[in-house]
Amino acid sequence: MAQPKKDRHIRIKMKYLRQIQFGSKTLEARANYSSLRKIRAGQNLIFYCNDVKVKTKVVAIRKYKDVVSMIDSEDLEILLPDHSRQEAISVYRAIYPDQKVKENNGMLVIEVKTI
């Protein structure tokens, strides 16, 4: 039988950590970095900011070619609560410019539930 994947720690801004903690944010988006490509459904992720940690389980992972296709395909209310479509695009492009997304072969959306 295969060994369960080790818990993975992912740093996140406090406001987004709190949204995950309280259940209003169940989708986390990142550039498709090689370090994230091994994450699988069923794996535990621990999101943290400073000394605050929230343990989650990966429900699903979806890949998109760019920020706009991701925003248009996902439920914005649980991806980036309290943001309009255009605000969300601006937020993600500020973190992940188009060139960075292209270099990493797109964007990942990690669907999680707290445990």
C-alpha positions as CSV (number, residue, x, y, z in Angstrom):
1,M,0.0,0.0,0.0
2,A,1.3,3.5,-0.9
3,Q,2.5,5.8,1.9
4,P,0.1,8.7,2.5
5,K,1.5,12.0,1.3
6,K,3.2,14.1,4.0
7,D,1.4,17.2,5.2
8,R,2.4,20.1,3.0
9,H,2.8,23.6,4.5
10,I,1.8,26.7,2.4
11,R,2.3,30.3,3.4
12,I,-0.6,32.6,2.8
13,K,-1.6,36.1,3.8
14,M,-3.5,36.4,7.1
15,K,-6.8,37.7,5.6
16,Y,-7.0,34.7,3.3
17,L,-5.9,32.3,6.0
18,R,-8.8,33.6,8.2
19,Q,-11.2,33.1,5.2
20,I,-10.1,29.5,4.9
21,Q,-10.3,29.0,8.6
22,F,-13.9,30.2,8.8
23,G,-15.0,28.4,5.6
24,S,-15.7,31.4,3.3
25,K,-12.7,30.6,1.1
26,T,-12.4,26.9,0.0
27,L,-10.4,27.6,-3.2
28,E,-6.8,28.7,-3.3
29,A,-5.1,29.7,-6.6
30,R,-1.4,29.6,-7.3
31,A,0.8,29.6,-10.4
32,N,1.5,26.0,-11.5
33,Y,4.9,26.0,-9.8
34,S,6.8,22.7,-10.1
35,S,6.8,22.5,-6.3
36,L,3.0,22.4,-6.2
37,R,2.5,19.9,-9.0
38,K,2.8,16.9,-6.7
39,I,-0.2,17.9,-4.5
40,R,-3.0,15.4,-4.9
41,A,-6.6,15.1,-3.8
42,G,-6.8,13.6,-0.3
43,Q,-3.5,15.2,0.8
44,N,-3.4,17.4,3.9
45,L,-2.3,21.0,3.4
46,I,-1.4,23.3,6.3
47,F,-1.9,26.9,5.4
48,Y,0.0,29.3,7.7
49,C,0.8,32.9,8.4
50,N,3.3,33.6,11.2
51,D,2.3,31.2,14.0
52,V,-1.4,30.7,12.9
53,K,-2.0,27.5,11.1
54,V,-5.1,25.9,9.5
55,K,-5.1,22.3,8.5
56,T,-7.1,21.3,5.4
57,K,-7.6,18.4,3.1
58,V,-7.4,18.7,-0.7
59,V,-10.7,17.9,-2.3
60,A,-9.7,18.6,-5.9
61,I,-7.1,20.3,-8.1
62,R,-7.8,22.1,-11.3
63,K,-5.5,23.6,-13.9
64,Y,-6.1,26.6,-16.1
65,K,-4.0,28.2,-18.9
66,D,-4.3,31.7,-17.4
67,V,-5.8,33.9,-14.7
68,V,-8.8,35.0,-16.8
69,S,-9.9,31.4,-17.7
70,M,-9.5,30.5,-14.0
71,I,-11.6,33.4,-12.8
72,D,-14.3,32.7,-15.4
73,S,-14.4,29.0,-14.5
74,E,-14.4,29.1,-10.7
75,D,-16.8,30.3,-8.1
76,L,-15.4,33.8,-7.4
77,E,-17.2,34.0,-4.0
78,I,-15.1,31.1,-2.6
79,L,-11.9,31.8,-4.6
80,L,-11.6,35.5,-3.7
81,P,-14.5,36.5,-1.5
82,D,-15.7,40.1,-1.7
83,H,-14.1,40.9,-5.0
84,S,-15.6,41.6,-8.4
85,R,-14.4,39.8,-11.4
86,Q,-12.2,42.7,-12.5
87,E,-10.8,43.2,-9.0
88,A,-10.0,39.5,-8.8
89,I,-8.2,39.5,-12.1
90,S,-6.2,42.6,-10.9
91,V,-5.3,40.9,-7.6
92,Y,-4.1,37.7,-9.3
93,R,-2.2,39.5,-12.0
94,A,-0.4,41.6,-9.5
95,I,0.8,38.4,-7.8
96,Y,1.2,36.3,-10.9
97,P,1.9,38.4,-14.0
98,D,1.0,36.8,-17.3
99,Q,4.7,35.9,-18.0
100,K,5.1,34.1,-14.7
101,V,1.9,32.2,-15.4
102,K,3.1,31.3,-18.9
103,E,6.5,30.2,-17.6
104,N,4.8,27.8,-15.1
105,N,2.3,26.4,-17.6
106,G,-0.8,28.1,-16.1
107,M,-2.6,28.4,-12.8
108,L,-3.7,25.8,-10.2
109,V,-6.8,26.0,-8.2
110,I,-6.7,23.8,-5.0
111,E,-10.1,23.1,-3.5
112,V,-9.8,22.4,0.2
113,K,-11.9,21.7,3.3
114,T,-10.8,22.4,6.8
115,I,-10.2,19.4,9.1
